[in-house]
């Protein structure tokens, strides 16, 4: 075989392998997004780190104290129950 044919075959093999890797990575990431449901977790955010408005404030990042009962962060479903002070119901 000529050197150019060997080089061309190597390049084509690499491109095919790369395309396969990208396709499988995209499929796995897409499947994970669908499986990873989210939920609001109240009472666990740090001051100024809440995700959205509360009863006493109108925007994200406005919780005035740590573990404020009406402030939430969005977490993967099922994690809130494992966090100290976490609740899926607004207090």
Phi, psi and omega in degrees: 000147178284156179298324180292324178293321178295316179296317180295318178296321178295317179296315181296319178298317178297317180295320178296317178296318179297316179298319178296319179296315180296320180294317181289324178296318179295320180294319179294314180297320179295319179294323180293321179299320181290324182281333186272083176288154182243159175212158177278134179240111183271147172084013181238352184283152174280160179304129178078008183240014179289158185273336184206183182299154177241181176295330185255358178216163190250005181209166179295150177075021185242012177297134186271344181215159175295144177057033177298129189295333181260003178262141181228163169233151179270127182229163174301142183304132179097341181284325185302320181297338181270349182271137179298122179084359183283142179213141177274357178250134180292134180274000000 
